[in-house]
Amino acid sequence: MDVLGLIASNLSRNNLIGAIPPKIGQLKSLDFLDLSRNRFSGSIPSGLAQLSHLGVLDLSDNNSSGKIPLGTQIQSFNPSVYAGNLELCGLPLQNKCPDEESAPCPGIEDDANTPEDEDDQFITLGFYMSLILGFCVGFWESVEL
């Protein structure tokens, strides 16, 4: 039986145990994968990150652990895709892996001002001061007429 052309797979709530098979990365046509609410353990196979057509993914409520593999769009999924896997780490989760430095996550604001922020604040301040000055001069001209 040839499953390499498989497009969708929903194996949720089947009480499956063990590791997610590494060969899952060979399913290049896979667009929908739901492995939620099982008892998968171990790391997420790196081959899963190579599935470029994967549009829907749900690995929630398992016992997966380790770093979420880096790849095509696997980091762009909502963190809820990985919910219930308390030992998972890496993007898009806020749980940092032990080997990661404290680099800021994309989309998360940092309180520290960068030089670009200070330039923007200066430009913004200049804009408002010019606006007030222009209003006052325009108002003063209309009063004198």
MIMILUM-946784 format. One line per 5 residues: their letters; for each residue x, y, z of C-alpha. Coordinates in Angstrom, 3 decimals, padded with zeros to 6 digits, always signed. Example, Ala and Ser with C-alpha at 12.3 -4.5 7.8 and 13.67 -1.06 7.14 Angstrom:
2
as = +012.300,-004.500,+007.800 | +013.670,-001.060,+007.140
This chain:
145
mdvlg = +000.000,+000.000,+000.000 | +001.452,+003.348,-001.104 | +000.714,+006.216,+001.305 | +003.346,+008.650,+000.035 | +000.616,+010.612,-001.786
liasn = -001.449,+010.962,+001.406 | -002.961,+014.446,+001.699 | -004.791,+014.306,+005.053 | -004.467,+012.208,+008.170 | -006.535,+012.456,+011.345
lsrnn = -005.305,+009.999,+013.950 | -006.475,+011.994,+016.953 | -007.960,+010.315,+020.051 | -006.653,+006.855,+019.195 | -004.568,+006.280,+022.332
ligai = -001.472,+005.794,+020.164 | +001.758,+005.400,+022.135 | +005.441,+005.656,+021.328 | +007.312,+008.096,+019.141 | +005.931,+009.868,+016.086
ppkig = +007.448,+007.855,+013.214 | +010.427,+009.643,+011.625 | +009.281,+008.553,+008.162 | +006.352,+010.973,+008.425 | +008.607,+013.457,+006.657
qlksl = +008.369,+011.353,+003.493 | +004.673,+012.254,+003.093 | +005.498,+015.273,+000.912 | +001.859,+015.840,-000.164 | +000.534,+015.986,+003.393
dfldl = -001.623,+019.058,+003.945 | -003.550,+018.105,+007.116 | -002.100,+016.199,+010.089 | -003.904,+015.728,+013.396 | -002.117,+013.548,+015.949
srnrf = -003.673,+015.245,+018.979 | -004.899,+013.554,+022.144 | -002.744,+010.457,+021.934 | +000.216,+009.424,+024.031 | +003.063,+010.124,+021.638
sgsip = +006.339,+010.684,+023.452 | +009.824,+011.765,+022.504 | +010.811,+014.468,+020.088 | +008.974,+015.720,+017.036 | +010.704,+014.201,+013.986
sglaq = +012.798,+016.692,+012.032 | +011.232,+015.379,+008.810 | +007.945,+016.955,+009.889 | +009.573,+020.364,+009.476 | +010.315,+019.558,+005.830
lshlg = +006.653,+019.194,+004.827 | +006.196,+022.359,+002.778 | +002.487,+021.814,+001.989 | +001.394,+021.290,+005.588 | -001.403,+023.775,+006.224
vldls = -003.053,+022.238,+009.297 | -001.176,+020.622,+012.156 | -002.311,+019.526,+015.617 | +000.097,+017.758,+017.972 | -001.601,+018.915,+021.173
dnnss = -002.186,+016.804,+024.269 | +000.581,+014.252,+023.866 | +003.784,+013.701,+025.822 | +006.221,+015.077,+023.254 | +009.431,+016.638,+024.470
gkipl = +012.512,+018.440,+023.195 | +012.972,+021.245,+020.716 | +010.438,+021.901,+017.976 | +012.412,+021.284,+014.772 | +013.317,+024.228,+012.578
gtqiq = +011.907,+024.113,+009.104 | +009.538,+025.449,+006.514 | +006.485,+026.746,+008.372 | +006.367,+024.591,+011.500 | +007.255,+027.607,+013.685
sfnps = +004.468,+029.690,+012.146 | +001.681,+027.538,+013.561 | -000.240,+028.821,+016.569 | +001.285,+027.666,+019.887 | -002.018,+025.873,+020.651
vyagn = -000.904,+023.246,+018.113 | +001.633,+022.101,+020.728 | -000.481,+022.630,+023.899 | -000.359,+019.889,+026.506 | +003.212,+018.852,+025.621
lelcg = +004.798,+020.373,+028.691 | +008.360,+019.372,+027.804 | +008.380,+020.898,+024.318 | +010.434,+024.037,+023.766 | +011.421,+026.425,+021.006
lplqn = +009.477,+028.646,+018.650 | +006.561,+029.279,+018.486 | +006.355,+028.421,+022.196 | +007.576,+030.802,+024.850 | +009.403,+027.908,+026.555
kcpde = +013.054,+028.384,+025.704 | +015.204,+025.314,+025.217 | +018.208,+024.948,+027.534 | +020.629,+025.452,+024.613 | +018.966,+028.693,+023.443
esapc = +020.262,+032.119,+024.364 | +017.862,+034.757,+025.558 | +017.266,+036.115,+022.056 | +014.012,+038.017,+021.698 | +011.165,+036.192,+020.013
pgied = +009.722,+037.743,+016.872 | +006.597,+039.736,+017.587 | +007.321,+040.093,+021.290 | +008.101,+043.652,+022.359 | +011.158,+044.383,+024.448
dantp = +011.147,+047.296,+026.889 | +014.650,+048.372,+025.891 | +014.823,+051.307,+023.495 | +016.965,+050.809,+020.432 | +018.598,+053.683,+018.544
ededd = +015.872,+053.337,+015.894 | +013.198,+053.793,+018.585 | +014.919,+056.950,+019.820 | +015.084,+058.309,+016.239 | +011.363,+057.591,+015.808
qfitl = +010.566,+059.367,+019.065 | +012.584,+062.406,+017.948 | +010.782,+062.513,+014.576 | +007.402,+062.114,+016.267 | +008.183,+064.906,+018.723
gfyms = +009.308,+067.144,+015.846 | +006.116,+066.410,+013.934 | +003.863,+067.392,+016.831 | +005.871,+070.531,+017.596 | +005.628,+071.603,+013.927
lilgf = +001.918,+070.866,+013.934 | +001.348,+073.032,+017.030 | +003.550,+075.823,+015.666 | +001.716,+075.757,+012.313 | -001.651,+075.871,+014.066
cvgfw = -000.598,+078.816,+016.245 | +000.821,+080.784,+013.306 | -002.261,+080.075,+011.207 | -004.571,+081.031,+014.034 | -002.585,+084.222,+014.755
esvel = -002.736,+085.220,+011.087 | -006.527,+084.781,+011.025 | -006.923,+086.914,+014.182 | -004.880,+089.806,+012.741 | -006.951,+089.968,+009.536
